[in-house]
Amino acid sequence: MQSIENLVTQIQGLSSNASDITALKDYLKAAEDLLRSESTRLLSFLDQLDPSKHSLGYLYFLEPCMYCSITKERANTLVPIIARFITSCSAEQIRYVPEKFINVCKRYKDQVLLLEAPIRGVGPMLTAIRKIQSSTEHLTTLHPEFLQLCLLAKCYKAGLSVLEDDIYEINLPRDFFLYCYYGGMIFIGQKRFRKALELLHNVVTAPMSSINAIAVEAYKKYILVSLIHHGQFSSTLPKYTSSAAQRNLKNFSQ
């Protein structure tokens, strides 16, 4: 019968090359039910794994720990462990299961916010983005999480490290909406109103089949920043703006 101890041995023995890691991934995937059932024990086994050499196995052990009830005391334990993992893990290995890495990073953000210490998440989350990206043109689902941390920590300059990238590849529309909204807020924080208007304009005019709360909030900020920067505001939206936005944004922004 499979055991956690056996899994640790397999991880230690199958983390040296691509063919071994492919086999390890299949082995760990088959053991996911066991890992979930033993989630309260898994942290004690992480000391036997090196997050830089055994990144895939470490990630499979770490993720189930995120789904227990998280108190401030537990967050204080987990936050440095996750930060160390993000900083030292192998990008090649974590890309075998990007959804697990993203889940861990999102839970990490939740935990630093629970501890009221968003600044602790800024550096590791930026590292996570760079490790999960296929290129700097790729907008990941971690971009908005990172920018939100930058806003809450008032680390506006840190946010520029991703806002200055040219983005051409987007997986989910919601990621784009939030990226532009939070990015606009960061530029407002730096009083770079022209750049803020560009990003908020992207949200307001992006294709959408129905109105969403992000677009409404972006439109309100767009009005205010236009008044600050230009001294005036035109309620006429460009022709390429979606009909949903054309019909509804003004009603939500009276």
MOCORHU-V204611 format. One record per residue. N is the residue number from 1. RES is the residue in one letter. SS is DSSP state (@ for helix, = for strand, . for the rest). OMEGA is omega in radians with two decimals (NA if undefined). NEAR is the number of other ideal C-beta (glycine too) atoms within 8 Angstrom. Layout:
BEGIN
n/res/ss/omega/near
N/RES/SS/OMEGA/NEAR
N/RES/SS/OMEGA/NEAR
END
This chain:
BEGIN
n/res/ss/omega/near
1/M/./-3.12/2
2/Q/./3.10/6
3/S/./3.11/7
4/I/@/3.13/11
5/E/@/3.11/6
6/N/@/3.12/8
7/L/@/3.12/16
8/V/@/3.12/12
9/T/@/3.12/8
10/Q/@/3.14/11
11/I/@/-3.13/15
12/Q/@/-3.08/11
13/G/@/-3.03/7
14/L/./-3.11/11
15/S/./-3.00/14
16/S/./-3.12/4
17/N/./-3.00/5
18/A/@/-3.10/6
19/S/@/3.08/6
20/D/@/-3.09/11
21/I/@/3.06/13
22/T/@/3.09/9
23/A/@/3.14/9
24/L/@/3.12/14
25/K/@/3.13/11
26/D/@/3.14/8
27/Y/@/-3.12/11
28/L/@/3.12/14
29/K/@/3.12/7
30/A/@/-3.08/6
31/A/./-3.06/11
32/E/@/3.12/9
33/D/@/3.10/6
34/L/@/-3.12/11
35/L/@/3.12/16
36/R/@/-3.11/9
37/S/@/-3.12/6
38/E/./-3.00/10
39/S/./-3.11/11
40/T/./-3.12/5
41/R/./-2.89/8
42/L/@/-3.10/14
43/L/@/-3.09/9
44/S/@/-3.13/6
45/F/@/-3.06/11
46/L/@/3.11/11
47/D/@/3.14/5
48/Q/@/-3.11/6
49/L/./3.08/14
50/D/./-3.07/6
51/P/./3.13/11
52/S/./-3.13/7
53/K/./-3.05/8
54/H/./-2.96/11
55/S/@/-3.10/14
56/L/@/3.12/17
57/G/@/3.12/16
58/Y/@/-3.14/15
59/L/@/3.12/16
60/Y/@/3.10/13
61/F/@/-3.04/14
62/L/@/-3.03/14
63/E/@/-3.13/12
64/P/@/3.11/11
65/C/@/-3.09/11
66/M/./-2.98/11
67/Y/./2.97/7
68/C/./3.07/8
69/S/./-3.06/4
70/I/./3.03/11
71/T/./3.09/6
72/K/@/3.12/7
73/E/@/3.13/6
74/R/@/3.10/10
75/A/@/3.10/13
76/N/@/3.09/8
77/T/@/-3.01/9
78/L/@/-3.01/14
79/V/@/3.11/13
80/P/@/3.11/7
81/I/@/-3.13/11
82/I/@/3.14/15
83/A/@/3.12/12
84/R/@/3.14/9
85/F/@/-3.12/14
86/I/@/-3.08/14
87/T/@/-2.99/9
88/S/@/-3.03/7
89/C/./3.11/14
90/S/./3.12/9
91/A/@/-3.12/8
92/E/@/-3.11/6
93/Q/@/-3.07/12
94/I/@/3.11/16
95/R/@/3.01/10
96/Y/@/-3.14/9
97/V/@/-3.05/11
98/P/@/-3.11/9
99/E/@/3.11/6
100/K/@/3.11/11
101/F/@/3.13/14
102/I/@/3.11/12
103/N/@/3.14/10
104/V/@/-3.13/14
105/C/@/3.11/14
106/K/@/3.09/10
107/R/@/3.08/11
108/Y/@/3.11/16
109/K/@/3.12/13
110/D/@/-3.08/9
111/Q/@/3.10/13
112/V/@/3.06/14
113/L/@/3.06/10
114/L/@/3.12/9
115/L/./-3.13/11
116/E/./-3.13/5
117/A/./-3.08/7
118/P/./-3.10/11
119/I/@/3.14/8
120/R/@/-3.11/10
121/G/@/-2.99/14
122/V/@/-3.10/14
123/G/@/3.12/9
124/P/@/-3.12/13
125/M/@/3.06/16
126/L/@/3.08/12
127/T/@/3.14/10
128/A/@/3.12/13
129/I/@/-3.09/13
130/R/@/-3.13/7
131/K/@/-3.08/12
132/I/@/-3.12/13
133/Q/./2.97/9
134/S/./3.03/4
135/S/./3.13/6
136/T/./3.09/6
137/E/./-3.06/8
138/H/=/3.06/9
139/L/=/3.14/10
140/T/./3.09/11
141/T/./3.09/9
142/L/./3.12/13
143/H/@/3.14/13
144/P/@/3.13/11
145/E/@/3.13/12
146/F/@/-3.11/15
147/L/@/3.08/16
148/Q/@/3.09/11
149/L/@/3.11/16
150/C/@/3.12/14
151/L/@/-3.07/13
152/L/@/3.13/8
153/A/@/-3.06/11
154/K/./3.06/6
155/C/./-3.02/10
156/Y/@/-3.10/11
157/K/@/3.11/6
158/A/@/3.13/11
159/G/@/-3.12/15
160/L/@/-3.10/9
161/S/@/3.05/7
162/V/@/-3.11/11
163/L/@/3.13/11
164/E/./3.07/5
165/D/./3.01/7
166/D/./-3.06/5
167/I/./3.10/10
168/Y/./-3.07/5
169/E/=/-3.09/9
170/I/=/3.13/9
171/N/./-3.06/7
172/L/./3.13/7
173/P/@/-3.11/9
174/R/@/3.10/7
175/D/@/3.14/14
176/F/@/3.12/13
177/F/@/-3.09/14
178/L/@/3.10/13
179/Y/@/-3.12/13
180/C/@/-3.13/14
181/Y/@/3.13/15
182/Y/@/3.09/14
183/G/@/3.07/12
184/G/@/3.13/16
185/M/@/3.11/11
186/I/@/3.11/15
187/F/@/3.02/13
188/I/@/3.13/12
189/G/@/3.11/9
190/Q/./-3.09/8
191/K/./3.04/5
192/R/./-2.93/8
193/F/@/3.13/11
194/R/@/3.11/7
195/K/@/3.10/8
196/A/@/3.14/14
197/L/@/3.13/13
198/E/@/-3.08/8
199/L/@/3.11/14
200/L/@/3.08/16
201/H/@/3.11/9
202/N/@/3.13/10
203/V/@/-3.05/15
204/V/@/-3.03/14
205/T/@/-3.13/11
206/A/./3.08/12
207/P/./3.07/5
208/M/./-3.13/11
209/S/./3.07/5
210/S/./-3.08/5
211/I/./3.10/11
212/N/./-3.03/8
213/A/@/-3.14/5
214/I/@/3.14/11
215/A/@/3.13/15
216/V/@/-3.14/12
217/E/@/3.11/9
218/A/@/-3.13/15
219/Y/@/3.10/15
220/K/@/3.11/9
221/K/@/3.13/14
222/Y/@/3.10/12
223/I/@/-3.06/10
224/L/@/-3.13/8
225/V/@/3.07/14
226/S/@/3.13/12
227/L/@/3.12/10
228/I/@/-3.00/7
229/H/@/-3.07/9
230/H/@/-3.07/7
231/G/./3.14/4
232/Q/./-3.14/6
233/F/./3.06/7
234/S/./-3.13/5
235/S/./3.12/5
236/T/./3.14/3
237/L/./3.13/9
238/P/./-3.09/5
239/K/./-3.10/3
240/Y/./3.07/4
241/T/./-3.11/9
242/S/./3.13/10
243/S/@/3.11/5
244/A/@/3.11/10
245/A/@/3.13/15
246/Q/@/-3.07/9
247/R/@/-2.88/8
248/N/@/-2.99/9
249/L/@/-3.09/14
250/K/@/-3.12/7
251/N/@/-3.12/7
252/F/@/-3.00/9
253/S/./-3.09/9
254/Q/./NA/4
END
